[in-house]
Amino acid sequence: MHYISLVPTFFAWWYGRGLKDLFSFLSALFSYTSNMFSVKTLLRTLFSPWKKMVGEREKGIEGLKLWLLDSFISRIVGFMVRIVMMILFFLAFLVFAIFAVLAIVFWICMPAILVASFIYIFIGYR
């Protein structure tokens, strides 16, 4: 007789605490992804030199030209690397968003799929 009380308890957990834990996991996944790529820092330093790789300035006009060229190339490299990282972030975010939607739909529909499969196995499809 105790087994009958497990069904409502299971559904209360599945659609209550279990669904809440799923949302908590997905939220942590999105937060981790955002922190891993550090998009705020990438945007803030978009035009900064890559890895601070700027040579020391030498004296004279020739030294100034080489320093400006070195600085310009380093900034272009930094810009390109940061843009690629942001594109990868948005792709990862898109993949995780699709995964999240599928996980939520699967979580909500799983008990019905399980019951339907047992009915199909034991009664059969006519």
URJO-V191628 format. One record per residue. N is the residue number from 1. RES is the residue in one small letter. SS is DSSP state (h for helix, s for strand, l for the rest). PHI is phi as a letter, one per 40 degrees, with the letter a starting at -180 (none if undefined). D_FIRST is the distance of its C-alpha to the first C-alpha in whole Angstrom. Layout:
n->N res->RES ss->SS phi->PHI d_first->D_FIRST
n->N res->RES ss->SS phi->PHI d_first->D_FIRST
This chain:
n->1 res->m ss->l phi->none d_first->0
n->2 res->h ss->l phi->c d_first->4
n->3 res->y ss->l phi->c d_first->5
n->4 res->i ss->h phi->c d_first->6
n->5 res->s ss->h phi->c d_first->8
n->6 res->l ss->h phi->c d_first->10
n->7 res->v ss->h phi->c d_first->12
n->8 res->p ss->h phi->c d_first->13
n->9 res->t ss->h phi->c d_first->14
n->10 res->f ss->h phi->c d_first->15
n->11 res->f ss->h phi->c d_first->18
n->12 res->a ss->h phi->c d_first->19
n->13 res->w ss->h phi->c d_first->20
n->14 res->w ss->h phi->d d_first->21
n->15 res->y ss->h phi->c d_first->23
n->16 res->g ss->h phi->b d_first->24
n->17 res->r ss->h phi->c d_first->25
n->18 res->g ss->h phi->c d_first->25
n->19 res->l ss->h phi->c d_first->27
n->20 res->k ss->h phi->c d_first->29
n->21 res->d ss->h phi->c d_first->30
n->22 res->l ss->h phi->c d_first->31
n->23 res->f ss->h phi->c d_first->34
n->24 res->s ss->h phi->c d_first->34
n->25 res->f ss->h phi->c d_first->35
n->26 res->l ss->h phi->c d_first->37
n->27 res->s ss->h phi->c d_first->39
n->28 res->a ss->h phi->c d_first->40
n->29 res->l ss->h phi->c d_first->41
n->30 res->f ss->h phi->c d_first->43
n->31 res->s ss->h phi->c d_first->45
n->32 res->y ss->h phi->c d_first->45
n->33 res->t ss->h phi->c d_first->47
n->34 res->s ss->h phi->c d_first->49
n->35 res->n ss->h phi->c d_first->50
n->36 res->m ss->h phi->c d_first->51
n->37 res->f ss->h phi->c d_first->53
n->38 res->s ss->l phi->f d_first->55
n->39 res->v ss->h phi->c d_first->56
n->40 res->k ss->h phi->c d_first->57
n->41 res->t ss->h phi->c d_first->59
n->42 res->l ss->h phi->c d_first->60
n->43 res->l ss->h phi->c d_first->61
n->44 res->r ss->h phi->c d_first->63
n->45 res->t ss->l phi->b d_first->65
n->46 res->l ss->l phi->d d_first->66
n->47 res->f ss->l phi->b d_first->69
n->48 res->s ss->l phi->c d_first->70
n->49 res->p ss->l phi->c d_first->71
n->50 res->w ss->h phi->c d_first->69
n->51 res->k ss->h phi->f d_first->68
n->52 res->k ss->h phi->f d_first->71
n->53 res->m ss->l phi->c d_first->74
n->54 res->v ss->l phi->b d_first->77
n->55 res->g ss->l phi->c d_first->80
n->56 res->e ss->l phi->c d_first->83
n->57 res->r ss->l phi->c d_first->85
n->58 res->e ss->l phi->c d_first->89
n->59 res->k ss->l phi->c d_first->92
n->60 res->g ss->h phi->g d_first->94
n->61 res->i ss->h phi->c d_first->93
n->62 res->e ss->h phi->c d_first->92
n->63 res->g ss->h phi->c d_first->89
n->64 res->l ss->h phi->c d_first->88
n->65 res->k ss->h phi->c d_first->88
n->66 res->l ss->h phi->c d_first->86
n->67 res->w ss->h phi->c d_first->84
n->68 res->l ss->h phi->c d_first->83
n->69 res->l ss->h phi->c d_first->82
n->70 res->d ss->h phi->c d_first->80
n->71 res->s ss->h phi->c d_first->78
n->72 res->f ss->h phi->c d_first->78
n->73 res->i ss->h phi->c d_first->76
n->74 res->s ss->h phi->c d_first->74
n->75 res->r ss->h phi->c d_first->73
n->76 res->i ss->h phi->c d_first->72
n->77 res->v ss->h phi->c d_first->70
n->78 res->g ss->h phi->c d_first->68
n->79 res->f ss->h phi->c d_first->68
n->80 res->m ss->h phi->c d_first->67
n->81 res->v ss->h phi->c d_first->64
n->82 res->r ss->h phi->c d_first->62
n->83 res->i ss->h phi->c d_first->62
n->84 res->v ss->h phi->c d_first->61
n->85 res->m ss->h phi->c d_first->58
n->86 res->m ss->h phi->c d_first->57
n->87 res->i ss->h phi->c d_first->57
n->88 res->l ss->h phi->c d_first->55
n->89 res->f ss->h phi->c d_first->53
n->90 res->f ss->h phi->c d_first->52
n->91 res->l ss->h phi->c d_first->51
n->92 res->a ss->h phi->c d_first->49
n->93 res->f ss->h phi->c d_first->47
n->94 res->l ss->h phi->c d_first->47
n->95 res->v ss->h phi->c d_first->45
n->96 res->f ss->h phi->c d_first->43
n->97 res->a ss->h phi->c d_first->43
n->98 res->i ss->h phi->c d_first->42
n->99 res->f ss->h phi->d d_first->39
n->100 res->a ss->h phi->c d_first->38
n->101 res->v ss->h phi->c d_first->37
n->102 res->l ss->h phi->c d_first->36
n->103 res->a ss->h phi->c d_first->33
n->104 res->i ss->h phi->c d_first->32
n->105 res->v ss->h phi->c d_first->32
n->106 res->f ss->h phi->c d_first->30
n->107 res->w ss->h phi->c d_first->28
n->108 res->i ss->h phi->c d_first->27
n->109 res->c ss->h phi->c d_first->27
n->110 res->m ss->h phi->d d_first->25
n->111 res->p ss->h phi->c d_first->22
n->112 res->a ss->h phi->c d_first->23
n->113 res->i ss->h phi->c d_first->25
n->114 res->l ss->h phi->c d_first->22
n->115 res->v ss->h phi->c d_first->20
n->116 res->a ss->h phi->c d_first->24
n->117 res->s ss->h phi->c d_first->24
n->118 res->f ss->h phi->c d_first->21
n->119 res->i ss->h phi->c d_first->22
n->120 res->y ss->h phi->c d_first->25
n->121 res->i ss->h phi->c d_first->25
n->122 res->f ss->h phi->c d_first->22
n->123 res->i ss->l phi->c d_first->24
n->124 res->g ss->l phi->g d_first->27
n->125 res->y ss->l phi->b d_first->30
n->126 res->r ss->l phi->b d_first->32
